[in-house]
Amino acid sequence: MADELSTGAVEDGDEFEDEEVDLTTLDDADLRTQMMDDLYDGLAEEIAEGTKILLSRGWDAEKVLGDVLVEGMRIVGIDFRDGILFVPEVLLSANSMKAGMAILRPLLAETGAEPIGTVVIGTVKGDIHDIGKNLVAMMMEGAGFEVVDLGINTDVDEYIEALEKHKPDILGLSALLTTTMPYMKVVIDTLRERGMRDDYIVLVGGAPLNEEFGEAIGADGYCRDAAIAASMATELIAERRNAA
Ligand code: B1M
């Protein structure tokens, strides 16, 4: 992404001079581009400001999330994969994404209704990626679920302790690394060994997973994204309640 756009630094011969970009003066398309650059550059304050501006212009929270933040993070992911960005830079991008998500969260979670069910969710042991899992938690809240978020690097005992404490309808597992995906099976197998597997709907998700993997490890559903996670959770709970 173009540095001069992202930081407002404009090249002037050998010199760089800072030129603040006033986000309020940009039209929607330019603001979106600027925000994606700012996300790439890890500028959390700018992301928060841009998010508020788009909302004030009538964008709904899901559009800001999908068209700007998630799309921006997708580009960060490509350059991370290609060795153009490194962990510290990606961490800054992730924090910027979270600054935007913090503003969107209450809007996505707005529902005056009684909870339709409870979800316990966490990123599995060995894995510290939490942006996708946080999005799922937000969308689930928006769909009317009460969400207990166990955070990252969650081991099987922590999951089981939370299941016993909160007695949720759904257990959600997130993994972003091919090396941590197998731990999902460890969790499901442990539930089975303890005779608890059928007490919960187990949903799994994360970029390296697919439907086949979900089936192979004995999950009830694989969710490609947060919106699918929320709708699948709603459908499977309804099915289970109807069957009962
Ligand atoms: Co990492 N990382 N990372 N990383 N990171 C990936 C995953 C990677 C694909 C990058 C790449 O090479 N292109 C690669 C994994 C390769 C592989 O396993 N094959 C990778 C690597 C290698 C690593 C490290 C090993 C790097 C290193 O240290 N050398 C290291 C691992 C640390 C660890 O976990 N032990 C590492 C570290 C990091 C950061 C800390 C810098 C940072 C995480 C910050 C944070 O999360 N707080 C980071 C980031 C940001 C990424 C990328 C760039 C972006 C992930 C993300 O947030 N995506 C990622 C590249 C990529 O995925 N394209 C990458 C946006 C998010 C909205 O999407 O998480 O897919 P996603 O979530 C979606 C769906 O998957 C689904 O819904 C979500 C919303 O729609 N979903 C669920 C997710 N969880 C679900 C749970 C459900 C349902 C649906 O339950 C019901």
py3Dmol code that shows the C-alpha trace and the ligand (Angstrom):
import py3Dmol

protein = """\
ATOM      1  CA  MET A   1       0.000   0.000   0.000  1.00  0.00           C
ATOM      2  CA  ALA A   2       1.186   3.505  -0.688  1.00  0.00           C
ATOM      3  CA  ASP A   3       3.066   4.968   2.246  1.00  0.00           C
ATOM      4  CA  GLU A   4       2.280   8.520   1.317  1.00  0.00           C
ATOM      5  CA  LEU A   5      -1.425   7.737   1.613  1.00  0.00           C
ATOM      6  CA  SER A   6      -1.229   5.743   4.796  1.00  0.00           C
ATOM      7  CA  THR A   7       0.748   8.023   7.029  1.00  0.00           C
ATOM      8  CA  GLY A   8       0.069  11.296   5.368  1.00  0.00           C
ATOM      9  CA  ALA A   9       3.855  11.544   4.826  1.00  0.00           C
ATOM     10  CA  VAL A  10       4.514  13.033   1.402  1.00  0.00           C
ATOM     11  CA  GLU A  11       7.857  12.505  -0.279  1.00  0.00           C
ATOM     12  CA  ASP A  12       9.608  15.754  -1.125  1.00  0.00           C
ATOM     13  CA  GLY A  13      12.966  15.009  -2.714  1.00  0.00           C
ATOM     14  CA  ASP A  14      14.962  13.298   0.059  1.00  0.00           C
ATOM     15  CA  GLU A  15      12.776  14.872   2.716  1.00  0.00           C
ATOM     16  CA  PHE A  16       9.559  13.541   4.144  1.00  0.00           C
ATOM     17  CA  GLU A  17       7.130  15.996   5.528  1.00  0.00           C
ATOM     18  CA  ASP A  18       4.076  15.058   7.496  1.00  0.00           C
ATOM     19  CA  GLU A  19       0.824  16.040   5.951  1.00  0.00           C
ATOM     20  CA  GLU A  20      -2.197  15.205   8.034  1.00  0.00           C
ATOM     21  CA  VAL A  21      -5.065  13.816   6.002  1.00  0.00           C
ATOM     22  CA  ASP A  22      -8.371  15.193   7.224  1.00  0.00           C
ATOM     23  CA  LEU A  23     -10.536  12.089   6.964  1.00  0.00           C
ATOM     24  CA  THR A  24     -13.747  14.115   7.080  1.00  0.00           C
ATOM     25  CA  THR A  25     -12.895  15.735   3.718  1.00  0.00           C
ATOM     26  CA  LEU A  26     -12.668  12.415   1.852  1.00  0.00           C
ATOM     27  CA  ASP A  27     -15.638  10.944   0.016  1.00  0.00           C
ATOM     28  CA  ASP A  28     -16.712   7.435   0.996  1.00  0.00           C
ATOM     29  CA  ALA A  29     -14.588   5.629  -1.590  1.00  0.00           C
ATOM     30  CA  ASP A  30     -11.412   7.577  -0.750  1.00  0.00           C
ATOM     31  CA  LEU A  31     -12.063   7.244   2.953  1.00  0.00           C
ATOM     32  CA  ARG A  32     -12.374   3.481   2.552  1.00  0.00           C
ATOM     33  CA  THR A  33      -9.055   3.349   0.690  1.00  0.00           C
ATOM     34  CA  GLN A  34      -7.410   5.606   3.255  1.00  0.00           C
ATOM     35  CA  MET A  35      -8.706   3.464   6.122  1.00  0.00           C
ATOM     36  CA  MET A  36      -7.411   0.301   4.512  1.00  0.00           C
ATOM     37  CA  ASP A  37      -4.023   1.993   4.231  1.00  0.00           C
ATOM     38  CA  ASP A  38      -4.235   3.135   7.848  1.00  0.00           C
ATOM     39  CA  LEU A  39      -5.108  -0.396   8.950  1.00  0.00           C
ATOM     40  CA  TYR A  40      -2.103  -1.656   7.022  1.00  0.00           C
ATOM     41  CA  ASP A  41       0.049   0.928   8.809  1.00  0.00           C
ATOM     42  CA  GLY A  42      -1.441   0.121  12.208  1.00  0.00           C
ATOM     43  CA  LEU A  43      -2.923   3.549  12.896  1.00  0.00           C
ATOM     44  CA  ALA A  44      -5.567   2.735  15.487  1.00  0.00           C
ATOM     45  CA  GLU A  45      -6.743   6.303  16.118  1.00  0.00           C
ATOM     46  CA  GLU A  46      -7.359   6.890  12.427  1.00  0.00           C
ATOM     47  CA  ILE A  47      -9.270   3.636  12.148  1.00  0.00           C
ATOM     48  CA  ALA A  48     -11.468   4.623  15.084  1.00  0.00           C
ATOM     49  CA  GLU A  49     -12.082   8.049  13.564  1.00  0.00           C
ATOM     50  CA  GLY A  50     -12.804   6.666  10.087  1.00  0.00           C
ATOM     51  CA  THR A  51     -15.197   4.102  11.534  1.00  0.00           C
ATOM     52  CA  LYS A  52     -17.151   6.848  13.288  1.00  0.00           C
ATOM     53  CA  ILE A  53     -17.255   8.971  10.129  1.00  0.00           C
ATOM     54  CA  LEU A  54     -18.614   6.121   8.000  1.00  0.00           C
ATOM     55  CA  LEU A  55     -21.253   5.335  10.617  1.00  0.00           C
ATOM     56  CA  SER A  56     -22.241   9.010  10.742  1.00  0.00           C
ATOM     57  CA  ARG A  57     -22.678   8.885   6.947  1.00  0.00           C
ATOM     58  CA  GLY A  58     -25.211   6.112   7.256  1.00  0.00           C
ATOM     59  CA  TRP A  59     -23.018   3.041   6.688  1.00  0.00           C
ATOM     60  CA  ASP A  60     -24.268   0.148   8.761  1.00  0.00           C
ATOM     61  CA  ALA A  61     -21.896  -1.589  11.142  1.00  0.00           C
ATOM     62  CA  GLU A  62     -21.736  -4.788   9.095  1.00  0.00           C
ATOM     63  CA  LYS A  63     -20.742  -2.869   5.970  1.00  0.00           C
ATOM     64  CA  VAL A  64     -17.951  -0.995   7.769  1.00  0.00           C
ATOM     65  CA  LEU A  65     -16.747  -4.282   9.209  1.00  0.00           C
ATOM     66  CA  GLY A  66     -16.890  -6.320   6.005  1.00  0.00           C
ATOM     67  CA  ASP A  67     -15.990  -3.765   3.340  1.00  0.00           C
ATOM     68  CA  VAL A  68     -13.284  -1.907   5.219  1.00  0.00           C
ATOM     69  CA  LEU A  69     -11.872  -3.697   8.260  1.00  0.00           C
ATOM     70  CA  VAL A  70     -12.049  -7.346   7.214  1.00  0.00           C
ATOM     71  CA  GLU A  71     -11.026  -6.473   3.657  1.00  0.00           C
ATOM     72  CA  GLY A  72      -8.103  -4.405   4.965  1.00  0.00           C
ATOM     73  CA  MET A  73      -7.005  -7.272   7.177  1.00  0.00           C
ATOM     74  CA  ARG A  74      -7.173  -9.627   4.211  1.00  0.00           C
ATOM     75  CA  ILE A  75      -4.574  -7.483   2.437  1.00  0.00           C
ATOM     76  CA  VAL A  76      -2.410  -7.420   5.565  1.00  0.00           C
ATOM     77  CA  GLY A  77      -2.639 -11.230   5.572  1.00  0.00           C
ATOM     78  CA  ILE A  78      -1.407 -11.483   1.979  1.00  0.00           C
ATOM     79  CA  ASP A  79       1.647  -9.299   2.655  1.00  0.00           C
ATOM     80  CA  PHE A  80       2.325 -11.170   5.897  1.00  0.00           C
ATOM     81  CA  ARG A  81       2.258 -14.438   3.980  1.00  0.00           C
ATOM     82  CA  ASP A  82       4.580 -13.002   1.328  1.00  0.00           C
ATOM     83  CA  GLY A  83       7.134 -11.766   3.853  1.00  0.00           C
ATOM     84  CA  ILE A  84       6.473  -8.066   3.199  1.00  0.00           C
ATOM     85  CA  LEU A  85       5.026  -7.501   6.674  1.00  0.00           C
ATOM     86  CA  PHE A  86       6.306  -9.050   9.908  1.00  0.00           C
ATOM     87  CA  VAL A  87       4.774  -9.913  13.269  1.00  0.00           C
ATOM     88  CA  PRO A  88       5.223  -6.490  14.977  1.00  0.00           C
ATOM     89  CA  GLU A  89       3.601  -4.690  12.046  1.00  0.00           C
ATOM     90  CA  VAL A  90       0.770  -7.180  11.829  1.00  0.00           C
ATOM     91  CA  LEU A  91       0.180  -6.787  15.566  1.00  0.00           C
ATOM     92  CA  LEU A  92      -0.280  -3.048  15.038  1.00  0.00           C
ATOM     93  CA  SER A  93      -2.729  -3.746  12.214  1.00  0.00           C
ATOM     94  CA  ALA A  94      -4.590  -6.170  14.464  1.00  0.00           C
ATOM     95  CA  ASN A  95      -4.795  -3.552  17.212  1.00  0.00           C
ATOM     96  CA  SER A  96      -6.138  -1.014  14.731  1.00  0.00           C
ATOM     97  CA  MET A  97      -8.746  -3.492  13.625  1.00  0.00           C
ATOM     98  CA  LYS A  98      -9.731  -3.942  17.261  1.00  0.00           C
ATOM     99  CA  ALA A  99     -10.074  -0.154  17.671  1.00  0.00           C
ATOM    100  CA  GLY A 100     -12.674  -0.194  14.883  1.00  0.00           C
ATOM    101  CA  MET A 101     -14.352  -3.310  16.220  1.00  0.00           C
ATOM    102  CA  ALA A 102     -14.711  -1.736  19.674  1.00  0.00           C
ATOM    103  CA  ILE A 103     -16.895   0.977  18.114  1.00  0.00           C
ATOM    104  CA  LEU A 104     -18.911  -1.474  16.033  1.00  0.00           C
ATOM    105  CA  ARG A 105     -19.395  -4.009  18.796  1.00  0.00           C
ATOM    106  CA  PRO A 106     -22.345  -2.364  20.596  1.00  0.00           C
ATOM    107  CA  LEU A 107     -24.066  -1.763  17.259  1.00  0.00           C
ATOM    108  CA  LEU A 108     -23.667  -5.356  16.134  1.00  0.00           C
ATOM    109  CA  ALA A 109     -24.767  -6.611  19.519  1.00  0.00           C
ATOM    110  CA  GLU A 110     -27.886  -4.404  19.670  1.00  0.00           C
ATOM    111  CA  THR A 111     -30.858  -6.645  20.388  1.00  0.00           C
ATOM    112  CA  GLY A 112     -33.415  -5.948  23.029  1.00  0.00           C
ATOM    113  CA  ALA A 113     -34.545  -9.579  23.053  1.00  0.00           C
ATOM    114  CA  GLU A 114     -34.060 -12.331  25.617  1.00  0.00           C
ATOM    115  CA  PRO A 115     -30.936 -14.410  24.893  1.00  0.00           C
ATOM    116  CA  ILE A 116     -31.789 -17.274  22.543  1.00  0.00           C
ATOM    117  CA  GLY A 117     -28.993 -19.367  23.937  1.00  0.00           C
ATOM    118  CA  THR A 118     -25.500 -19.342  25.393  1.00  0.00           C
ATOM    119  CA  VAL A 119     -22.209 -19.810  23.577  1.00  0.00           C
ATOM    120  CA  VAL A 120     -18.820 -20.587  25.073  1.00  0.00           C
ATOM    121  CA  ILE A 121     -16.070 -19.728  22.604  1.00  0.00           C
ATOM    122  CA  GLY A 122     -12.284 -19.665  22.607  1.00  0.00           C
ATOM    123  CA  THR A 123      -9.216 -19.915  20.411  1.00  0.00           C
ATOM    124  CA  VAL A 124      -7.551 -23.277  20.974  1.00  0.00           C
ATOM    125  CA  LYS A 125      -4.328 -24.021  22.814  1.00  0.00           C
ATOM    126  CA  GLY A 126      -1.156 -22.847  21.083  1.00  0.00           C
ATOM    127  CA  ASP A 127      -2.980 -20.208  19.048  1.00  0.00           C
ATOM    128  CA  ILE A 128      -3.123 -16.517  19.886  1.00  0.00           C
ATOM    129  CA  HIS A 129      -5.166 -15.259  16.910  1.00  0.00           C
ATOM    130  CA  ASP A 130      -8.340 -13.693  18.222  1.00  0.00           C
ATOM    131  CA  ILE A 131      -9.709 -11.211  15.693  1.00  0.00           C
ATOM    132  CA  GLY A 132     -11.900 -13.742  13.893  1.00  0.00           C
ATOM    133  CA  LYS A 133     -13.056 -15.305  17.157  1.00  0.00           C
ATOM    134  CA  ASN A 134     -13.922 -11.841  18.513  1.00  0.00           C
ATOM    135  CA  LEU A 135     -15.936 -11.135  15.387  1.00  0.00           C
ATOM    136  CA  VAL A 136     -17.823 -14.380  15.801  1.00  0.00           C
ATOM    137  CA  ALA A 137     -18.544 -13.474  19.428  1.00  0.00           C
ATOM    138  CA  MET A 138     -19.835 -10.063  18.316  1.00  0.00           C
ATOM    139  CA  MET A 139     -22.055 -11.512  15.598  1.00  0.00           C
ATOM    140  CA  MET A 140     -23.386 -14.143  17.993  1.00  0.00           C
ATOM    141  CA  GLU A 141     -24.248 -11.416  20.491  1.00  0.00           C
ATOM    142  CA  GLY A 142     -25.931  -9.542  17.660  1.00  0.00           C
ATOM    143  CA  ALA A 143     -27.966 -12.630  16.848  1.00  0.00           C
ATOM    144  CA  GLY A 144     -29.201 -12.703  20.461  1.00  0.00           C
ATOM    145  CA  PHE A 145     -26.797 -15.103  22.160  1.00  0.00           C
ATOM    146  CA  GLU A 146     -25.128 -14.652  25.485  1.00  0.00           C
ATOM    147  CA  VAL A 147     -21.432 -15.190  24.821  1.00  0.00           C
ATOM    148  CA  VAL A 148     -18.769 -16.387  27.223  1.00  0.00           C
ATOM    149  CA  ASP A 149     -15.408 -15.655  25.615  1.00  0.00           C
ATOM    150  CA  LEU A 150     -12.503 -17.695  26.969  1.00  0.00           C
ATOM    151  CA  GLY A 151      -9.930 -15.763  24.957  1.00  0.00           C
ATOM    152  CA  ILE A 152      -6.885 -17.305  23.312  1.00  0.00           C
ATOM    153  CA  ASN A 153      -4.632 -20.308  23.928  1.00  0.00           C
ATOM    154  CA  THR A 154      -7.462 -22.237  25.602  1.00  0.00           C
ATOM    155  CA  ASP A 155      -6.721 -25.755  26.763  1.00  0.00           C
ATOM    156  CA  VAL A 156      -9.234 -28.545  27.046  1.00  0.00           C
ATOM    157  CA  ASP A 157      -9.570 -28.241  30.832  1.00  0.00           C
ATOM    158  CA  GLU A 158     -10.479 -24.568  30.495  1.00  0.00           C
ATOM    159  CA  TYR A 159     -13.148 -25.416  27.936  1.00  0.00           C
ATOM    160  CA  ILE A 160     -14.579 -28.137  30.136  1.00  0.00           C
ATOM    161  CA  GLU A 161     -14.564 -25.946  33.237  1.00  0.00           C
ATOM    162  CA  ALA A 162     -16.468 -23.261  31.304  1.00  0.00           C
ATOM    163  CA  LEU A 163     -18.960 -25.790  29.920  1.00  0.00           C
ATOM    164  CA  GLU A 164     -19.689 -27.085  33.402  1.00  0.00           C
ATOM    165  CA  LYS A 165     -20.005 -23.579  34.816  1.00  0.00           C
ATOM    166  CA  HIS A 166     -22.080 -21.890  32.096  1.00  0.00           C
ATOM    167  CA  LYS A 167     -23.960 -24.865  30.656  1.00  0.00           C
ATOM    168  CA  PRO A 168     -24.087 -23.344  27.183  1.00  0.00           C
ATOM    169  CA  ASP A 169     -25.959 -24.631  24.152  1.00  0.00           C
ATOM    170  CA  ILE A 170     -22.969 -24.134  21.914  1.00  0.00           C
ATOM    171  CA  LEU A 171     -19.226 -24.583  22.123  1.00  0.00           C
ATOM    172  CA  GLY A 172     -17.269 -22.574  19.532  1.00  0.00           C
ATOM    173  CA  LEU A 173     -13.645 -23.382  18.720  1.00  0.00           C
ATOM    174  CA  SER A 174     -11.373 -21.153  16.667  1.00  0.00           C
ATOM    175  CA  ALA A 175      -7.959 -22.003  15.124  1.00  0.00           C
ATOM    176  CA  LEU A 176      -5.918 -20.033  12.617  1.00  0.00           C
ATOM    177  CA  LEU A 177      -2.851 -22.222  12.360  1.00  0.00           C
ATOM    178  CA  THR A 178      -2.551 -25.562  10.615  1.00  0.00           C
ATOM    179  CA  THR A 179      -0.530 -26.646  13.651  1.00  0.00           C
ATOM    180  CA  THR A 180      -3.336 -25.832  16.127  1.00  0.00           C
ATOM    181  CA  MET A 181      -6.281 -27.181  14.105  1.00  0.00           C
ATOM    182  CA  PRO A 182      -5.712 -30.741  15.426  1.00  0.00           C
ATOM    183  CA  TYR A 183      -6.277 -29.490  18.977  1.00  0.00           C
ATOM    184  CA  MET A 184      -9.946 -29.067  18.091  1.00  0.00           C
ATOM    185  CA  LYS A 185     -10.136 -32.831  17.786  1.00  0.00           C
ATOM    186  CA  VAL A 186      -8.463 -33.177  21.178  1.00  0.00           C
ATOM    187  CA  VAL A 187     -11.248 -31.057  22.698  1.00  0.00           C
ATOM    188  CA  ILE A 188     -14.040 -32.974  20.950  1.00  0.00           C
ATOM    189  CA  ASP A 189     -12.504 -36.368  21.774  1.00  0.00           C
ATOM    190  CA  THR A 190     -12.139 -35.376  25.415  1.00  0.00           C
ATOM    191  CA  LEU A 191     -15.809 -34.352  25.548  1.00  0.00           C
ATOM    192  CA  ARG A 192     -16.713 -37.731  24.088  1.00  0.00           C
ATOM    193  CA  GLU A 193     -14.509 -39.614  26.570  1.00  0.00           C
ATOM    194  CA  ARG A 194     -16.199 -37.798  29.435  1.00  0.00           C
ATOM    195  CA  GLY A 195     -19.687 -38.508  28.074  1.00  0.00           C
ATOM    196  CA  MET A 196     -20.373 -34.791  27.502  1.00  0.00           C
ATOM    197  CA  ARG A 197     -20.193 -34.572  23.719  1.00  0.00           C
ATOM    198  CA  ASP A 198     -23.923 -34.764  23.027  1.00  0.00           C
ATOM    199  CA  ASP A 199     -24.737 -32.068  25.565  1.00  0.00           C
ATOM    200  CA  TYR A 200     -23.415 -29.344  23.261  1.00  0.00           C
ATOM    201  CA  ILE A 201     -23.510 -28.212  19.673  1.00  0.00           C
ATOM    202  CA  VAL A 202     -19.851 -27.876  18.668  1.00  0.00           C
ATOM    203  CA  LEU A 203     -19.069 -25.339  15.946  1.00  0.00           C
ATOM    204  CA  VAL A 204     -15.600 -24.796  14.554  1.00  0.00           C
ATOM    205  CA  GLY A 205     -14.047 -22.081  12.405  1.00  0.00           C
ATOM    206  CA  GLY A 206     -10.835 -20.416  11.292  1.00  0.00           C
ATOM    207  CA  ALA A 207      -9.126 -19.646   8.001  1.00  0.00           C
ATOM    208  CA  PRO A 208      -7.300 -22.976   7.459  1.00  0.00           C
ATOM    209  CA  LEU A 209     -10.364 -25.154   8.186  1.00  0.00           C
ATOM    210  CA  ASN A 210     -12.967 -26.484   5.804  1.00  0.00           C
ATOM    211  CA  GLU A 211     -16.176 -28.475   5.888  1.00  0.00           C
ATOM    212  CA  GLU A 212     -14.365 -31.774   5.472  1.00  0.00           C
ATOM    213  CA  PHE A 213     -12.101 -31.093   8.435  1.00  0.00           C
ATOM    214  CA  GLY A 214     -15.095 -30.146  10.586  1.00  0.00           C
ATOM    215  CA  GLU A 215     -16.785 -33.434   9.734  1.00  0.00           C
ATOM    216  CA  ALA A 216     -13.608 -35.463  10.213  1.00  0.00           C
ATOM    217  CA  ILE A 217     -13.084 -34.245  13.773  1.00  0.00           C
ATOM    218  CA  GLY A 218     -16.740 -34.737  14.710  1.00  0.00           C
ATOM    219  CA  ALA A 219     -17.927 -31.122  14.941  1.00  0.00           C
ATOM    220  CA  ASP A 220     -21.592 -30.303  14.344  1.00  0.00           C
ATOM    221  CA  GLY A 221     -20.709 -27.547  11.927  1.00  0.00           C
ATOM    222  CA  TYR A 222     -17.905 -25.698  10.195  1.00  0.00           C
ATOM    223  CA  CYS A 223     -18.458 -21.926   9.899  1.00  0.00           C
ATOM    224  CA  ARG A 224     -16.676 -20.113   7.091  1.00  0.00           C
ATOM    225  CA  ASP A 225     -17.296 -16.707   8.629  1.00  0.00           C
ATOM    226  CA  ALA A 226     -18.889 -14.937  11.560  1.00  0.00           C
ATOM    227  CA  ALA A 227     -22.242 -14.360   9.869  1.00  0.00           C
ATOM    228  CA  ILE A 228     -22.505 -18.068   9.037  1.00  0.00           C
ATOM    229  CA  ALA A 229     -21.522 -18.924  12.614  1.00  0.00           C
ATOM    230  CA  ALA A 230     -24.394 -16.819  13.962  1.00  0.00           C
ATOM    231  CA  SER A 231     -26.976 -18.204  11.543  1.00  0.00           C
ATOM    232  CA  MET A 232     -25.810 -21.798  11.963  1.00  0.00           C
ATOM    233  CA  ALA A 233     -25.937 -21.444  15.743  1.00  0.00           C
ATOM    234  CA  THR A 234     -29.505 -20.142  15.536  1.00  0.00           C
ATOM    235  CA  GLU A 235     -30.621 -22.921  13.167  1.00  0.00           C
ATOM    236  CA  LEU A 236     -28.986 -25.773  15.063  1.00  0.00           C
ATOM    237  CA  ILE A 237     -30.414 -24.613  18.384  1.00  0.00           C
ATOM    238  CA  ALA A 238     -33.887 -24.395  16.868  1.00  0.00           C
ATOM    239  CA  GLU A 239     -33.502 -27.907  15.381  1.00  0.00           C
ATOM    240  CA  ARG A 240     -32.315 -29.317  18.682  1.00  0.00           C
ATOM    241  CA  ARG A 241     -35.160 -27.695  20.612  1.00  0.00           C
ATOM    242  CA  ASN A 242     -37.749 -28.867  18.097  1.00  0.00           C
ATOM    243  CA  ALA A 243     -36.389 -32.413  18.278  1.00  0.00           C
ATOM    244  CA  ALA A 244     -36.598 -32.320  22.072  1.00  0.00           C
TER     245      ALA A 244
END
"""
ligand_1 = """\
91
B1M
Co -0.691 -14.970 12.152
N -0.765 -16.352 10.782
N 0.819 -15.859 12.977
N -0.689 -13.466 13.348
N -1.982 -14.173 11.024
C -1.882 -16.310 9.851
C -3.036 -17.158 10.358
C -1.221 -16.895 8.534
C -2.213 -17.568 7.579
C -0.418 -15.773 7.844
C 0.196 -16.200 6.553
O 1.215 -16.836 6.564
N -0.443 -15.821 5.476
C -0.158 -17.886 9.127
C -0.643 -19.313 9.361
C -0.066 -20.285 8.354
C -0.519 -21.665 8.617
O -0.784 -22.104 9.696
N -0.611 -22.395 7.548
C 0.196 -17.193 10.428
C 1.387 -17.433 11.166
C 2.385 -18.376 10.522
C 1.639 -16.835 12.411
C 2.844 -17.039 13.319
C 3.331 -18.495 13.467
C 3.943 -16.095 12.793
C 5.266 -16.176 13.530
O 5.336 -16.039 14.716
N 6.273 -16.400 12.742
C 2.335 -16.485 14.672
C 1.609 -17.568 15.491
C 1.326 -17.155 16.887
C 0.443 -18.182 17.583
O -0.764 -18.151 17.410
N 1.038 -19.069 18.364
C 1.340 -15.482 14.186
C 1.040 -14.301 14.876
C 0.144 -13.357 14.434
C -0.042 -11.986 15.106
C 0.071 -12.050 16.640
C 0.983 -11.040 14.560
C -1.452 -11.573 14.551
C -2.637 -11.997 15.463
C -3.181 -10.846 16.264
C -4.513 -11.190 16.867
O -5.279 -12.016 16.396
N -4.784 -10.525 17.959
C -1.548 -12.410 13.294
C -2.463 -12.135 12.246
C -3.289 -10.871 12.367
C -2.623 -13.008 11.131
C -3.433 -12.785 9.843
C -2.650 -11.781 9.019
C -4.842 -12.292 9.968
C -5.762 -13.155 10.833
C -7.038 -12.396 11.027
O -7.222 -11.733 12.009
N -7.904 -12.410 9.985
C -3.445 -14.244 9.237
C -3.530 -14.271 7.721
C -4.906 -14.689 7.236
O -5.684 -15.329 7.909
N -5.187 -14.353 6.012
C -2.333 -14.905 9.943
C -9.140 -11.630 9.964
C -10.273 -12.428 10.592
C -11.543 -11.608 10.502
O -10.441 -13.613 9.840
O -9.425 -15.041 11.663
O -10.098 -16.072 9.436
P -10.328 -15.077 10.502
O -11.788 -15.315 11.089
C -12.964 -15.480 10.292
C -13.252 -16.938 9.899
O -12.089 -17.741 9.807
C -14.270 -17.402 10.897
O -15.014 -16.217 11.146
C -14.108 -15.116 11.235
C -14.821 -13.841 10.895
O -15.500 -13.870 9.666
N -13.848 -17.934 12.214
C -14.714 -18.671 12.970
C -12.704 -17.788 12.901
N -12.795 -18.401 14.090
C -14.022 -18.945 14.165
C -14.634 -19.674 15.187
C -15.927 -20.112 14.994
C -16.603 -19.824 13.795
C -16.023 -19.112 12.771
O -16.468 -20.795 16.009
C -17.770 -21.123 15.948
"""
view = py3Dmol.view(width=600, height=400)
view.addModel(protein, "pdb")
view.setStyle({"model": 0}, {"cartoon": {"style": "trace"}})
view.addModel(ligand_1, "xyz")
view.setStyle({"model": 1}, {"stick": {}})
view.zoomTo()
view.show()
